[in-house]
Amino acid sequence: MNTVTQKLIAGGVVEKFREDGFVHVERLLSPKLTRDVQAELEVLFDAPVEETVPTNEPMLVCWRHRPDGNRSIFPLSAAPYCQSVFDRTQLLGLCSELSKSDYLQLMEAVVFSKPAGIGEAFAWHNDASFYPVDPVDHISAWIALDTCNEETGALQFAVGSQVYKDVGSVNVKTGERLTDSGAGTEALSDPSALGLEIRRVDMQPGDVVFFNGYTMHCSPPNRSLISDRRGMSLRFLTQPSRYAPESGKSATFVRQICEAPGELVTNQCFPVVYQKEKP
C-alpha cells in the first residue's frame, strides 16, 4: 500500500466514506497530470461531435451540459493522459480500500463540461439506479478539472443517503421520474425533507471525491460568467456483475454490452483494472 494511501486511511477516510457515502481527497492528481488531462480534453471537446461506439475497448463520453449541448464518444485510448490516472495516482488503491473490494472493473468513464454562464443543473439522483447490471454495487471517483464551488455548480451530496439503495431513475435535467422502482423513491426529490444533511463539496483541480454508487447527489447550474466547470467521473463495479436489462434503466455504456441478459459482463470494453490475488 502506498504511503499516501496509508496516511489517508489512518486519517479516517474509510470510516467517513462508509458513514457519509462520499469522501473528498485533495490534490490526488499532480498539477502536471491535471494540466495534461485538461489540455487533452480541450482537444476532444473542440473536435467535431463523434458518436461512434468503440467495440473493443472502453469509451470516454464527453458531455456538453448546456441548452444546445450534446455528447461525443471516443475510445478511452484517445485520451492517454486520462487513462494514465489509473497508473500514475493512488486512485485505484483508494477505490479498493474505500469499497472494501479487491476487484475493480471499469464500467464507465465520463467527462462533464458545464460552460461558464450556461452550464445546466443536475437533478437529485444516484447513479446505481440507472445501471442495468446485477449486482450494481460500484464506486465512483469524480476528478475536478476546474475550480468547483457554489458559483460554478459544485457537486452536492445527501449525507448518508446510500442507505436508501435504489431510488429509481430520473431525467437528470428536469428531475422527472423515469421509473417508480426502488424502495427509496420518496427520498429522491428532496432528500433534506427526510432530515438528510446536504453538503456541497468545493474542489480544486486535481481533487477527487469518491462516492458510493447509491449516494444521492446533484449540482446547480454554473452561474459564473468566466469560469467553466469540468469533471471526469470514473466508475468501477466492485464485483463481477450480470447484464440485467430493466425498463427505465440505461446509460451510454449499455451500447457496449454484447452479453445476453443474465450473463456476466466480461467483454473487453469493461476491463478489470484492479484485482488482488487471493493468498
N, C-alpha and C positions, 0 to 999 in steps of 0.2 A: 504494500500500500504506500502511495506517495506521501511525502512529509506534509504537503499542503492538505491532502485529504485527511490525514491523521489529525492535524490541528483543527480542521473544521468539525470533524466528528467529536473530538474532545471538547469543542465549544458548544456542543449540543444541537447541531443541525439535524441529526436524525430524529431526535425527540421532537424538535419543533416541527419538522415535516410531518411526522406521524400525527401530531396533535392538531396542527393548523391546516394541513393538507397542502402546504406550499412552504418554500423557504427561499430567501434571496441570498445569493452569494456574490459578493463584489469582486470585480476585476479577475474573473476566471480566465478570460482571454487576454493575452498580452496586448498592449497598444499596437504593436506592429501587426499581429494577426488580425486584430479588429480592423485596422486600416485596410489590410489586404482584402478582407471579406467585403468591406464597404465598397471598395473600388471594383471588385469583381461583380458585385450585384448591380452596381450602377450601369455597367455594360449590358447586363442581361435585361434590366428594366428599360433601357433605351433601345433595345433591339425590337424588330417587328414582333407583333403578337404571334406566339407559336403554340399550337395545341396538339402537336404530335406526341403521343404517349409512348415512351420507351418500353420495349418488350423484354429486355434482357438485363435491366439494371434499375436501381431506384430512380424516381423522378424528383425534381425540385420544382415546386409550384410557387410561382411568383404572383401574388395577389395585389392588384391596384385598388385600394379601398377608397374610391371617390365616386361621385354620382355617375360619371361616364366611364367608370373603371371596368376592367376585365382582368383576365389572368393569362399568364403564359406558363407553359410546361416545358421543362428542359430535362435532359438526363443529368443526374447529380454529378456525373463526371465532367460536365461543362462548367462546374464551379469547384475546381480543385481546392481552393482555399477553404470553402465551406466544408468540403469533405474532410479536410485535414484537421478540423476541430476534433474529430474522433481520436486522432493520434497525438496532437500537439497540446492537448489540455487534459485536465483530470475529469472531464465531463462524464465519460462512461463509468469510471470508477465511482464517482459520486452518485450517478443514477443507480448503480448496483447497490451501494450502501444504503441509500435512502429508501429504495423499494424493497430492500431485503431479498433481492433476487440475484442469482448468479447467471441469469440468462437475459440478454437484451437483444431483441430483434427489431431492426429499423422498420417502422410502419409508415412513417410519413416525414417529409422534410418540406416545410412551408415558410415562405417569406411574406410578411405582411408589410405593406407600404401605405402609410397614411400621410398624404402630402399636406404641406402647410396650408391651413385655411379651408381645405375641402375634404380632409380625411374623415371618413364616416365612423359612426359609433358601432359598437358590437353589443348586442343584447346579452342578458344573462343566459348562460348555457354551461354545460360541461361537455367535454369532448367525447367521453366514453359513450354517451347516449346516442351519438351519431354513427358509431362504428359497427358494421355487421360482421363481427367476429366473436367467437366464444371459446374461452373466456376473453373478456375485453380489458382486463387489468393492464394498465400501462402507466408510464411516467413520461412527462413532457419536460423538455429543457428549452426555455424561451430566452433567447440571447438578444440583449439590447444592442442595436447598431446605431442608435441616436439617443439623445437625452430624452428620457421618458418621465414626464411629470404631469401635474394637474392640467397645465395648459396644452400640452401636446397629446394628451389622451393616454395616460399610463394605465396599465392593467390594474383592475380592482378584483379582489378575491373575497368571497364569503367564507370567513374563518370557520373551519371545522365542517364545511358543507359536504365533504367527501362521504360522510356517513349516510347521506340520502341516496347514494348509488345512482341508478338510472332514473333521471328526471324527465326523460322524453326529449326529443329533438325540436328545435325551433328554427325559424328563419332568423339568422343572426343579425340581419339588417333591421328587421321590423319587430322581432320578438314573437311573431305569430307562431303558434304551436303547429308542428307538423305531425305529431303523434301524441296521443294521450297515454301511451305506455309509460311505465315507470312508477315506482312506489312513492317517489318524492316529488311528483308534479306540482304539488301545492307550494313548494319552496322556490320554484323557478322564477316566477315573475317578480317577486320582491323578497329576496332572502332576509332582508332586515326585518320584515314583518314577523318573522319567526324568531326574532331575537338574535339572529346571527350578526356578528360584527362584520362590517365592511371595511376592508383595509386596502388602501392604494399603495402600490409598490413603485416608488420612484427609483429610476435606474440610470446609470451612466453607460456609455458604450463599453462593451466587454463584460458587463454584469450579466448574470444568469439567474432567472427564477425557475426553480424546479417545482412542478406541481403534480399531484395525483390526478389521473385521468378523470376521476369523479368530482374533483373540486370545481365548484361553480365560480365563474369569472365573467367579467365584462370589461368594456373600455369605452369611455366617452369619445366624442369626435376630437380631432386635432383642431384646436382653436387658435393655435399660433399662426401668425401671418408670415413667419420667416423660417420656421423650423419644421422639417419633416420628422416623422416618427416611424422608424423601421425596426422590425424584429424578426429573427429567424427561430422557428419552432421545430425542434427535433423530437419525434415521438417514438417511444420504444415499447413494444409488447414485453411483458416480464415473464411470459411462459408461452410455450407453443399453443397456437390457437387455430380453431377451425373456422372456415367460412360459414357464416350463419346469416344469410340474407333475410331481411325483415322490412316490411313497409315503413317508410319514414326514416330509415337508417341508410345513410350513404355518405361518401366522401370521395374526393378525387382519386385517391389511391385504389378504390374499388375497381377502376378500369384496368388495373394491372393484375387483378386476381384471376387466374385461369383455372383454379381448382373448382371442383364441384361442391355444392353445399354439403357440409359435413366433413369435408376433407381438410387436413391440416394445410395451412398456407405456408408453403415451403419453397416457392419458386424464387429465382434469383433476383427478382425485383424487391424482395423483402429479406435481405441478408441478416444472419445472426452476426452482430458486430461485437458482442462480448459474451464470453461463456467461460466460467471456471470449471476445470475438470474436477470430478469427484475424486477425493483421495482414495 
